[in-house]
């Protein structure tokens, strides 16, 4: 009986974690969506908060930094393999560069190098990181099917800035462009004054990844061609590391 109860508690905790999004959800809404008593939801949330898997505040309950820590541990091998390409990208651009994956509807950063320029983008860790409003997020979405994207977002795309796309059909059109060009963009959609370019990384046996370059908006257009070229070079380097056999075949056929 205790074993069954323990499994049930774990199942309920996972259910609640899957319901959380970037804006935060109230305990009452979590209870409604999970079809669990509010008192049960509160006990589970309090337990998860002790382990930093969720955090509670005025905006409600949302995923905590512990989830990101778990993800970094799980993907540490990928991070180690791709550290050199990330350093190459930084050396070429001198802008903030990042490698990321995702959990649910949020982008999870696995590694980054922050720009050393006088005016630069420095990450704010407690800001929502919705997959639909960031260049790296859109890059990862491009590796999913449209039905998967629709199911993931569930028509819930709250705006973070006046430029955030809040309509799934509009986003899907942009994702088609990402699939065609290989580049994704954040044009002040996640935060005012910040733009980014991303590329998707399909890693065998793992969820979608992306590499992105984040730039203050005032110098984005002037540097766009240079950044895209740098990302193209890094994409080839990553492919050679992650899929060496396939990459050598592609080179030979070309």
Secondary structure as the mmCIF struct_conf table of DSSP 4:
data_model
#
loop_
_struct_conf.conf_type_id
_struct_conf.id
_struct_conf.beg_label_comp_id
_struct_conf.beg_label_asym_id
_struct_conf.beg_label_seq_id
_struct_conf.end_label_comp_id
_struct_conf.end_label_asym_id
_struct_conf.end_label_seq_id
HELX_RH_AL_P HELX_RH_AL_P1 UNK A 2 UNK A 19
TURN_TY1_P TURN_TY1_P1 UNK A 22 UNK A 23
STRN STRN1 UNK A 25 UNK A 25
HELX_RH_AL_P HELX_RH_AL_P2 UNK A 27 UNK A 34
TURN_TY1_P TURN_TY1_P2 UNK A 35 UNK A 35
HELX_RH_AL_P HELX_RH_AL_P3 UNK A 38 UNK A 50
TURN_TY1_P TURN_TY1_P3 UNK A 51 UNK A 52
BEND BEND1 UNK A 53 UNK A 53
STRN STRN2 UNK A 54 UNK A 57
TURN_TY1_P TURN_TY1_P4 UNK A 58 UNK A 59
STRN STRN3 UNK A 60 UNK A 63
HELX_RH_AL_P HELX_RH_AL_P4 UNK A 65 UNK A 74
TURN_TY1_P TURN_TY1_P5 UNK A 75 UNK A 75
HELX_RH_AL_P HELX_RH_AL_P5 UNK A 76 UNK A 93
BEND BEND2 UNK A 95 UNK A 95
STRN STRN4 UNK A 96 UNK A 103
TURN_TY1_P TURN_TY1_P6 UNK A 104 UNK A 105
STRN STRN5 UNK A 106 UNK A 113
BEND BEND3 UNK A 117 UNK A 119
TURN_TY1_P TURN_TY1_P7 UNK A 125 UNK A 126
BEND BEND4 UNK A 127 UNK A 127
STRN STRN6 UNK A 130 UNK A 130
HELX_RH_3T_P HELX_RH_3T_P1 UNK A 131 UNK A 133
BEND BEND5 UNK A 134 UNK A 134
HELX_RH_AL_P HELX_RH_AL_P6 UNK A 135 UNK A 141
TURN_TY1_P TURN_TY1_P8 UNK A 142 UNK A 143
BEND BEND6 UNK A 144 UNK A 144
HELX_RH_AL_P HELX_RH_AL_P7 UNK A 146 UNK A 153
TURN_TY1_P TURN_TY1_P9 UNK A 154 UNK A 155
BEND BEND7 UNK A 160 UNK A 161
TURN_TY1_P TURN_TY1_P10 UNK A 162 UNK A 163
HELX_RH_AL_P HELX_RH_AL_P8 UNK A 168 UNK A 181
BEND BEND8 UNK A 182 UNK A 182
STRN STRN7 UNK A 184 UNK A 187
BEND BEND9 UNK A 188 UNK A 191
TURN_TY1_P TURN_TY1_P11 UNK A 192 UNK A 193
STRN STRN8 UNK A 194 UNK A 201
TURN_TY1_P TURN_TY1_P12 UNK A 204 UNK A 205
BEND BEND10 UNK A 206 UNK A 206
STRN STRN9 UNK A 209 UNK A 216
HELX_RH_3T_P HELX_RH_3T_P2 UNK A 217 UNK A 219
HELX_RH_AL_P HELX_RH_AL_P9 UNK A 220 UNK A 242
BEND BEND11 UNK A 243 UNK A 243
HELX_RH_AL_P HELX_RH_AL_P10 UNK A 244 UNK A 253
#
